[in-house]
Amino acid sequence: IPYWTYNHGDEPLVAISLLDTSNIANQLDSTPRVFYLGGNPETEFPETQEEQQGRHRQKHSYPVGRRSGHHQQEEESEEQNEGNSVLSGVSSEFLAQTFNTEEDTAKRLRSPRDERSQIVRVEGGLRIINPKGKEEEEEKEQSHSHSHREEEEEEEEDEEKQRSEERKNGLEETICSAKIRENIADAAGADLYNPRAGRIRTANSLTLPVLRYLRLSAEYVRLYRNGIYAPHWNINANSLLYVIRGEGRVRIVNFQGDAVFDNKVRKGQLVVVPQNFVVAEQAGEEEGLEYVVFKTNDRAAVSHVQQVLRATPAEVLANAFGLRQRQVTELKLSGNRGPLVHPQSQSQSH
């Protein structure tokens, strides 16, 4: 989950972060990893990063799968390795298409050769609109009695739920469930839809309860020609992408800002995307791209870079990426309407 920290006091702030790598939500190994959306962070865990880089070099010492556009990838590789943030592994041209911004803005998002590392000094202080303390206290007093009643109701519901669970048998509940199938390719039930770019539908334990016992979920994605599923990552799951039909391109960036996969994919091919690795997909020019993503969590959660940037205060974006106010407004509002993007329609609305 993205977050930022600002010291508005008169003294240096010293903070210690504890990384619980043994947490059940962590489906990777015990190696600590920090994913930065901006800046050019220094190495925080040098010993583990050297190990990861060694594996990366070994992996790319021989061809894997079908490769196309190899020379183009070599030309882009130099640009994609200029920084250490997760956006550094994505080309500025693709970011400009995705966010409907000028290429200069996209280049700044990649933080190339930024010497400020992960700590940025804000000249003149950070000005963010916050509710006043007195207003918060009044609201807290007004809602205290209401919250107390809600807590009592929740306790009663929990007790009733616990009694109900004691009477249930997991196997019996699974077998007797009336709903054990769902057509996630049905266009009428799309969770996300862009008439120019495509549609997405998800099946998890909330829509298909049997998935709770399998600890799996699925995401169906259909991208129309040139449609883009903008950069995103799975917060609590690894995923396996399987192409059903069509062709397109998949980009994957690791926590070091390296583009670990940037290739075309076709019907029948599989791509594994580790937890928290940023991934983006784009359909080809001749035909669309249709694929399903299997995830190792029955309630897999996804974060989209577009929505994160839009929710981040303008002053924070300006200082973190070195953007002008006009560029921040462009980034937050221009064409930034969802994770499904069509480059031509974006440029027409710009």
C-alpha positions as CSV (number, residue, x, y, z in Angstrom):
1,I,0.0,0.0,0.0
2,P,1.6,3.3,-1.1
3,Y,2.4,5.9,1.6
4,W,4.6,9.0,2.1
5,T,6.0,10.7,5.2
6,Y,6.7,14.4,5.8
7,N,8.4,16.0,8.8
8,H,6.7,19.3,9.6
9,G,8.5,19.7,12.9
10,D,11.6,21.7,13.9
11,E,13.7,18.7,14.7
12,P,15.0,15.7,12.7
13,L,12.7,12.8,12.6
14,V,14.1,9.3,13.2
15,A,11.7,6.4,12.4
16,I,12.2,2.7,12.4
17,S,10.2,0.5,10.0
18,L,9.6,-3.2,10.8
19,L,9.0,-5.5,7.8
20,D,7.1,-8.6,8.7
21,T,8.3,-10.9,5.9
22,S,6.7,-13.9,7.7
23,N,3.2,-12.4,7.5
24,I,0.7,-14.5,5.7
25,A,0.0,-11.7,3.2
26,N,3.6,-12.0,2.0
27,Q,3.6,-14.7,-0.7
28,L,7.2,-14.0,-1.8
29,D,10.2,-15.3,0.1
30,S,11.7,-13.8,3.3
31,T,13.9,-11.3,1.3
32,P,12.8,-7.8,2.4
33,R,11.8,-5.6,-0.6
34,V,10.7,-2.0,-0.7
35,F,8.8,-0.8,-3.8
36,Y,9.2,3.0,-4.5
37,L,6.8,4.7,-6.9
38,G,9.1,7.8,-7.2
39,G,12.6,9.0,-6.7
40,N,15.9,7.2,-7.3
41,P,16.2,5.4,-3.9
42,E,19.5,4.0,-2.7
43,T,19.9,0.3,-1.9
44,E,18.3,-0.4,1.5
45,F,19.2,-4.1,1.7
46,P,22.5,-4.4,-0.3
47,E,23.2,-8.0,0.5
48,T,19.8,-9.2,-0.7
49,Q,19.8,-6.9,-3.7
50,E,23.2,-8.3,-4.9
51,E,21.7,-11.8,-4.6
52,Q,18.7,-10.8,-6.7
53,Q,20.8,-9.1,-9.3
54,G,22.9,-12.3,-9.6
55,R,19.8,-14.3,-10.3
56,H,18.6,-11.7,-12.7
57,R,21.8,-11.9,-14.8
58,Q,21.7,-15.7,-14.7
59,K,18.1,-15.7,-15.9
60,H,18.8,-13.4,-18.8
61,S,22.0,-15.3,-19.9
62,Y,19.8,-17.6,-22.1
63,P,16.7,-17.0,-24.1
64,V,13.3,-17.6,-22.4
65,G,10.2,-18.2,-24.5
66,R,9.4,-16.4,-27.7
67,R,11.1,-13.1,-28.1
68,S,10.1,-10.5,-30.7
69,G,11.3,-6.9,-31.3
70,H,14.6,-7.8,-29.7
71,H,16.5,-4.8,-31.1
72,Q,13.7,-2.4,-30.0
73,Q,14.0,-3.9,-26.5
74,E,17.7,-3.3,-26.5
75,E,17.2,0.3,-27.4
76,E,14.7,0.8,-24.7
77,S,16.6,-1.1,-22.0
78,E,19.1,1.8,-21.4
79,E,16.2,4.2,-20.8
80,Q,14.4,1.7,-18.6
81,N,17.4,1.2,-16.2
82,E,18.1,4.9,-15.4
83,G,16.3,4.9,-12.0
84,N,15.4,2.6,-9.2
85,S,11.7,3.3,-8.8
86,V,9.1,0.9,-10.2
87,L,8.2,3.4,-12.9
88,S,11.8,3.6,-14.1
89,G,11.3,0.2,-15.8
90,V,8.5,1.5,-18.0
91,S,9.3,3.6,-21.1
92,S,8.4,7.3,-21.1
93,E,6.4,6.8,-24.3
94,F,4.2,4.2,-22.7
95,L,3.7,6.3,-19.6
96,A,2.7,9.3,-21.7
97,Q,0.1,7.2,-23.5
98,T,-1.2,5.7,-20.3
99,F,-1.5,8.9,-18.3
100,N,-2.3,11.1,-21.3
101,T,0.5,13.5,-20.5
102,E,3.3,15.2,-22.3
103,E,6.5,13.1,-22.7
104,D,8.4,15.5,-20.5
105,T,6.0,14.8,-17.6
106,A,6.3,11.0,-18.3
107,K,10.1,11.3,-18.2
108,R,10.0,13.0,-14.8
109,L,7.8,10.2,-13.5
110,R,10.5,7.8,-14.3
111,S,12.9,9.8,-12.0
112,P,16.0,9.2,-14.3
113,R,19.3,9.9,-12.6
114,D,17.6,11.7,-9.7
115,E,20.3,12.4,-7.2
116,R,17.9,13.1,-4.3
117,S,17.4,9.4,-3.5
118,Q,14.3,8.6,-1.4
119,I,14.5,11.7,0.9
120,V,13.4,15.0,-0.7
121,R,13.8,18.4,0.9
122,V,10.7,20.5,0.4
123,E,11.6,24.2,-0.2
124,G,9.2,26.5,1.6
125,G,7.3,23.7,3.4
126,L,4.5,21.4,2.3
127,R,1.0,23.0,2.1
128,I,-1.8,20.5,2.2
129,I,-5.4,21.0,3.0
130,N,-6.3,19.3,6.3
131,P,-9.4,19.5,8.5
132,K,-8.9,21.7,11.6
133,G,-8.4,19.9,14.9
134,K,-11.4,21.6,16.6
135,E,-13.7,20.5,13.8
136,E,-12.4,16.9,14.2
137,E,-13.1,17.0,18.0
138,E,-16.6,18.2,17.4
139,E,-17.3,15.5,14.9
140,K,-15.7,12.9,17.2
141,E,-18.0,13.9,20.1
142,Q,-21.1,13.8,17.8
143,S,-20.2,10.4,16.5
144,H,-19.2,8.8,19.8
145,S,-22.7,7.8,20.9
146,H,-23.5,6.6,17.4
147,S,-20.3,4.5,17.2
148,H,-21.0,3.0,20.6
149,R,-24.4,1.8,19.4
150,E,-22.8,0.4,16.2
151,E,-20.2,-1.5,18.3
152,E,-22.9,-3.1,20.4
153,E,-24.8,-4.2,17.2
154,E,-21.6,-5.6,15.7
155,E,-20.8,-7.6,18.8
156,E,-24.3,-9.1,18.6
157,E,-23.8,-9.9,14.9
158,D,-20.4,-11.5,15.6
159,E,-21.8,-13.7,18.4
160,E,-24.6,-14.8,16.1
161,K,-22.2,-15.5,13.3
162,Q,-19.9,-17.5,15.6
163,R,-22.9,-19.6,16.7
164,S,-23.8,-20.2,13.1
165,E,-20.3,-21.2,12.1
166,E,-20.2,-23.7,14.9
167,R,-23.2,-25.4,13.4
168,K,-21.7,-25.5,9.9
169,N,-19.4,-28.0,8.3
170,G,-17.0,-26.7,5.7
171,L,-17.3,-29.6,3.3
172,E,-21.1,-29.6,3.6
173,E,-21.3,-25.9,2.9
174,T,-19.1,-26.3,-0.2
175,I,-21.0,-29.2,-1.6
176,C,-24.4,-27.8,-0.9
177,S,-23.6,-24.4,-2.2
178,A,-26.0,-23.5,-5.0
179,K,-23.4,-21.4,-6.8
180,I,-20.2,-23.2,-7.8
181,R,-19.8,-21.7,-11.3
182,E,-19.6,-18.2,-12.7
183,N,-19.1,-16.9,-16.3
184,I,-16.5,-14.2,-15.8
185,A,-16.4,-13.5,-19.6
186,D,-20.0,-12.3,-19.5
187,A,-19.9,-8.7,-20.7
188,A,-23.0,-7.8,-18.8
189,G,-21.3,-8.3,-15.4
190,A,-18.1,-6.3,-16.1
191,D,-16.6,-4.7,-13.0
192,L,-14.6,-2.1,-15.1
193,Y,-15.5,-1.0,-18.6
194,N,-14.2,1.4,-21.2
195,P,-16.0,1.3,-24.5
196,R,-12.8,2.1,-26.4
197,A,-10.3,0.1,-24.3
198,G,-11.9,-3.0,-23.0
199,R,-13.4,-4.6,-19.9
200,I,-12.5,-6.5,-16.7
201,R,-14.4,-8.9,-14.4
202,T,-13.2,-10.5,-11.2
203,A,-14.3,-13.7,-9.5
204,N,-13.3,-14.1,-5.8
205,S,-14.7,-15.6,-2.6
206,L,-17.2,-12.8,-2.4
207,T,-18.8,-13.6,-5.7
208,L,-18.0,-17.4,-5.7
209,P,-17.7,-18.6,-2.1
210,V,-16.1,-22.0,-3.1
211,L,-12.9,-20.1,-3.9
212,R,-12.4,-19.4,-0.2
213,Y,-11.5,-23.1,0.2
214,L,-9.2,-23.1,-2.8
215,R,-7.6,-19.8,-1.8
216,L,-7.7,-18.7,-5.4
217,S,-9.4,-15.9,-7.4
218,A,-9.5,-15.0,-11.1
219,E,-9.6,-11.9,-13.3
220,Y,-10.8,-11.9,-16.9
221,V,-9.5,-9.1,-19.1
222,R,-10.5,-8.3,-22.6
223,L,-8.6,-5.5,-24.3
224,Y,-9.7,-4.1,-27.6
225,R,-7.2,-3.1,-30.3
226,N,-4.5,-0.9,-28.8
227,G,-6.3,-1.0,-25.5
228,I,-4.1,-0.6,-22.3
229,Y,-4.5,-2.1,-18.9
230,A,-2.5,0.6,-17.1
231,P,0.4,-0.2,-14.7
232,H,-0.9,-2.0,-11.5
233,W,0.2,-4.5,-9.0
234,N,-1.3,-7.3,-6.8
235,I,-1.0,-6.4,-3.1
236,N,-1.5,-9.8,-1.6
237,A,-1.1,-12.4,-4.4
238,N,1.1,-13.9,-7.0
239,S,-0.6,-14.3,-10.4
240,L,-0.5,-16.4,-13.5
241,L,-1.5,-14.7,-16.8
242,Y,-2.8,-17.0,-19.5
243,V,-3.6,-15.7,-23.0
244,I,-6.9,-17.0,-24.4
245,R,-6.8,-15.3,-27.8
246,G,-5.3,-12.4,-29.6
247,E,-1.9,-10.9,-29.1
248,G,-0.4,-8.0,-27.2
249,R,2.5,-6.9,-25.1
250,V,3.1,-7.4,-21.3
251,R,5.5,-5.3,-19.3
252,I,6.7,-6.3,-15.8
253,V,8.9,-4.3,-13.4
254,N,10.5,-5.5,-10.2
255,F,11.2,-3.7,-7.0
256,Q,14.6,-2.4,-8.3
257,G,13.0,-0.7,-11.2
258,D,14.2,-3.3,-13.7
259,A,12.0,-4.3,-16.6
260,V,12.2,-8.1,-16.0
261,F,9.8,-8.9,-18.8
262,D,8.8,-6.8,-21.8
263,N,7.7,-9.0,-24.6
264,K,4.8,-9.8,-27.0
265,V,2.4,-12.6,-25.9
266,R,0.1,-14.7,-28.0
267,K,-2.7,-17.3,-27.5
268,G,-1.7,-20.2,-25.3
269,Q,1.3,-18.4,-23.6
270,L,1.7,-18.1,-19.8
271,V,3.3,-15.3,-17.8
272,V,4.0,-15.4,-14.1
273,V,3.8,-12.1,-12.2
274,P,5.1,-12.1,-8.6
275,Q,3.4,-10.2,-5.8
276,N,3.9,-6.4,-5.9
277,F,5.7,-6.4,-9.2
278,V,4.2,-3.7,-11.5
279,V,2.6,-5.1,-14.6
280,A,0.9,-3.4,-17.6
281,E,-0.7,-5.0,-20.7
282,Q,-1.5,-3.6,-24.1
283,A,-3.4,-5.2,-27.0
284,G,-1.9,-5.3,-30.5
285,E,-2.9,-3.1,-33.4
286,E,-4.4,-5.8,-35.6
287,E,-6.5,-7.6,-33.0
288,G,-7.4,-7.4,-29.3
289,L,-6.0,-9.3,-26.4
290,E,-8.1,-11.6,-24.2
291,Y,-6.6,-13.3,-21.1
292,V,-7.4,-14.6,-17.7
293,V,-5.3,-14.1,-14.5
294,F,-5.3,-16.7,-11.8
295,K,-4.3,-15.3,-8.4
296,T,-3.1,-17.1,-5.2
297,N,-5.5,-15.3,-2.9
298,D,-9.3,-15.7,-2.7
299,R,-9.6,-11.9,-2.2
300,A,-6.7,-10.6,-4.2
301,A,-6.4,-6.8,-4.0
302,V,-5.1,-4.7,-6.9
303,S,-3.6,-1.2,-6.7
304,H,-3.5,1.0,-9.9
305,V,-0.7,3.6,-10.3
306,Q,-3.2,6.0,-11.9
307,Q,-5.5,6.0,-8.9
308,V,-2.6,6.3,-6.5
309,L,-1.3,9.4,-8.3
310,R,-4.7,10.9,-8.4
311,A,-5.2,10.4,-4.7
312,T,-1.8,11.8,-3.7
313,P,-1.8,15.5,-2.8
314,A,-0.6,17.8,-5.6
315,E,2.2,19.3,-3.5
316,V,3.6,15.8,-2.8
317,L,3.6,14.9,-6.5
318,A,5.3,18.2,-7.4
319,N,8.1,17.7,-4.9
320,A,8.5,14.0,-5.3
321,F,8.8,14.1,-9.1
322,G,10.0,17.6,-9.7
323,L,6.8,18.6,-11.6
324,R,5.4,22.0,-12.3
325,Q,1.9,22.8,-11.2
326,R,0.6,22.5,-14.7
327,Q,2.1,19.1,-15.1
328,V,0.6,18.0,-11.8
329,T,-2.9,19.1,-12.9
330,E,-2.4,17.3,-16.2
331,L,-1.3,14.1,-14.4
332,K,-4.1,14.1,-11.9
333,L,-7.0,15.1,-14.1
334,S,-6.3,14.8,-17.8
335,G,-7.6,11.5,-19.1
336,N,-6.9,9.8,-15.7
337,R,-10.3,8.2,-15.5
338,G,-9.6,4.6,-14.8
339,P,-7.1,1.7,-15.4
340,L,-8.4,0.9,-18.9
341,V,-7.0,3.3,-21.4
342,H,-7.2,3.8,-25.2
343,P,-4.3,6.0,-26.4
344,Q,-6.1,7.6,-29.3
345,S,-9.2,8.5,-27.4
346,Q,-7.0,9.9,-24.6
347,S,-5.1,12.1,-27.0
348,Q,-8.3,13.3,-28.6
349,S,-9.7,14.4,-25.2
350,H,-6.4,16.1,-24.2
